[in-house]
Amino acid sequence: IPSIMWDFINEPSVSNPEKLWKTRPLPGKLERKAFIEFLKKTHSDLETLRVRWNMTPEELCSWDQVELPVENDFAEPWAPGNAAINAGKAYDFMRYAQDLFAGWVSGHLKVLKEATQQLFCVGQDEGGVAGLRPNNHLFHEPLDYTCNHTWWETEDLVSGVTASRVKGKPFLAQETGIMFTDNVTREKRRTEEEAGSLFERKLAASFMGGNGFIQWCWNINQYMSDRNEVEIGAWRADKTARPEAMVLEAFGRFLKRAQEHI
């Protein structure tokens, strides 16, 4: 089906499944062995690693002594508490995770592209821009285009596009819309008209160095149990249009008129 593009994996993290949406090690011999192999490749010798991790020869006298980082290693260096923080080890694990994910994407797409001419991207959200999860700039090579799911960072609509795009590849603000947000009294923070105006700004920002957007989603799913996401959609449950639907219609009219200039 030529018109289908594949979001190869949705909002990925390289993580212990008990600590999703972060980058954390999966305890066990396989992860530890792979991490040590990465350190040997990137640091070349144990003395260099000791210096970079600020450890003594007694603390680290052989590769067999290297352990995976623990949760405290990922804490900010100024975080309160008496436990030691090995930020260098946490930083190297982040690099290892990015390298691991890039290799995973590349290996799979090498096989898939022998079977299809369809387009592929990795549907990463803002965690790959402002957070510590897999980043477009480190895994983009086998992809046909890059994207960002523009949701929470509404004060960074332009950088959400410019920081996610990779030179020489198209970019889409993919899976973009307005989630439910509330104030301290748990009441809805925005009116539907305000949500429509924010949605318009999001769609316009997708062209600031990017190539457009894929809106998500068309209809409210009134059967979802997640209050945060049941709100998303251009059409209400009673099949009447919200201001977001009218914004989409207006963009359609504009793009039709602008065809000769695009």
N, C-alpha and C positions, 0 to 999 in steps of 0.2 A: 504494500500500500504506500505509494510514493509520498503521500502527504503527511505521513506520520514521522515525527521526530522522537527519538528515544531519550528520556531523562534516565540515564544509565543507572544511577542510584540516587535516592532522594535524601538530601540533607545528611551527608555522611559524617561520622566521627570514627576515629580509630580508638576503640575504647573497651574497657571492661563493661559488659552488658549491665552490670549493677550500678554503673556510673555513667549513664548515657548523657550525651550532649557535652561531654568533656573529652579531653584526651588523657586517658589514664591506662596504665598497663594491666594486662590480663595476667594474674599471677600464674606461675607455672614454668616448667623447664623450657618449653618451646619458645615462649616469649623472651625469656632471659637469654637463651642461646642466640636468638636472632638479634637481640639488642647488643650483645657482646660483639657479634660479627660486624655489626654496623659501626661500633666504636673503634674496632681495629682498623676498619676501612677509612674512617674519618680522622682518627687521631694518630694512627701509625704505630705509636709505641706507648707503653704504660707510663713512662715518665711524663710525657706530654699530657696524658689524661690526668695524672695526679696533680700537676700544676693547675690545669684548667678547672679541676674539681676542688682545689684547695684542700688536698688530703695528704697525710704523712705516709712515708713508706710502710709504717706499721699498719695504718688503716687500709692501705691498698698496695700489697706487695706482689700480687699476681692477678691475671685476668679472671682466675677462678673466684676471686674475692668480689668481683663486680656483682652488685645486686640491682634489681629494678628499683626505680624511685618509689618512695612511699608517699601517701597523701600529703604529709607535712612538707615534702620537698617542693610541692607546687604552690605553697603559700607565698604571699608577698613577703619579701625580705624584712619589711618593717612590721609584719603581723605580730601581735602580742603572743607571749608564751615563751617557755624556756627550751623547747625542743630545738635541736639543730636543724637547719634548713640547707639542703644541698641543691641550690638553684641551678648550678651547672649540670647536675645529673638530670634535673627536670627539663632543662633546656635541650639537652642532647636527646632526651626521650621524645620531645616534640619534633625534633629534626628527624629522628628515626621513624616516627609515625607518619610524617609527611612523605618521606621516602618510600615507606611501605605502601601507602595508599597510591602514590603515583605509579609504582610498579604494578600494583593490582589492576588499576585502570588500563594501563598500557598493554598488559598481557591479555586481558579479556578483549579489548577492542581490536587487537591485532587479529584475533580469530574471527570476531563478529564481522569485521569489515571485509573479510573474504567471502562472506555469505550475503551481504546486503549493501546497497548504495544509500541507505537511509542515514540521516544525520544523528549524531550523538552529542549529548552534553552531560555534565554532572550537575544535578539540580541542587547546588549548594545555597544555603541561606546566609544571613548576615553573620553567622558564626564563623564563616570562612573569610570574612573581611575584618570585622572588629574583634573576633574572638580567637580561639586557639585551635580551631578545627581545620581540616584540609582546605588549602587555599588555591584558588584558580591558577595563580602564577606558578605553582609548583606541580600541577598535574595536567595542565591544559594541552600538552603537546599532541596527544592522539585525538583530541576532541575537535569537532567541527565548529563549535562556538562555545562561548562561556556565558554564564548567567549569574544572577543573584535573586534570591527571593526577598523582595523589599517589603518588610513587615514592620518591625518595631522601631527601627532607627529613622523615624520620620523627620528628625532634625538634620539628618545627613543624607537627604535624597540624592544630591548630586554626587557626593563621594561614594555612595552605595553603588553607583554606576561606574564612575571613573576608577575607583579602586578595584573593581571586579573585572574590568575588561582587560584583555591582553592584546598587545599590538599585533595587528595583522589578522585578527579573528573577529567575527561578528559577536555582538553582545545583546542579550535580551534580559530585560527585567521580567523574569519568569516567575509565575505564581505570585502575583502582586494583587493586593486588595486591602480591605480594612477590617481588622479584627475588632472584637469587643474590647473596649478598655473602660475601666471604671475609676471613680474618684474614691476618696477615703470613706465615703458613706455607702460604697458599693452600688451607687447609681451610675447609669451610663454617662460617660464623660462628654460624648459628642452627640449632637442631634444628627438625624439622617442627612440634613442639608450640609452640615459641617463635614460629615464623613465623605459626602460627595465631592466637596471642594478639595479635601485632602487627597482623595482618589485622583482627581484631575491633575493635581500637582505631581503625584507619583507617576502617572502616565506620561506627562510632559517631560519629567526628569529622565525618563528612560531613553530619550533621544539626545540627551546631553553627552555626546560621545558614544552613545549606544545606538542600537538599531531598532528599538521598539520594545514591546511588552507582550506577555501572555497573561491575561487576567484570570484570577481564580477567586471564586468560581461563579458560575452563572446563576444557579438557584440556591437559596438558603436550604440547608439540610436540617429540617425541623426535627429529625429523628436522632440527631447526635446528642450525646449526653454531656459533651464538653461545652460549657457556657462560652468559653473563649472563642470557639470555632463555629458554633451553631449560628452565630451572627453573620458569618461571611456569605456574601452573595449579592448579585445585582437585582434579583427578583425575590419578593417576599413569598412566604409559604402560600398565601392566597392568590399567587400569580399576578400580583400587581407590581409595577416597576418602582424601584427605589431611585433616588437621584443618581446613584452609581450607574444604573442602566442608561439613564439619559446622557451621562458623561460619555459612555461607550458609543452611543449613537452619534453624539456630536463629533467625536474623534473620527468615526467612520465617514461622516459627511466631509470633514476637513481633509482627510487623506484622499478621498475621491477627487476633490477639487484640486489637490496639490500634486496629483499624479505626474503631470507633465514636468514638474520641477524636481521630482525625486529620482 
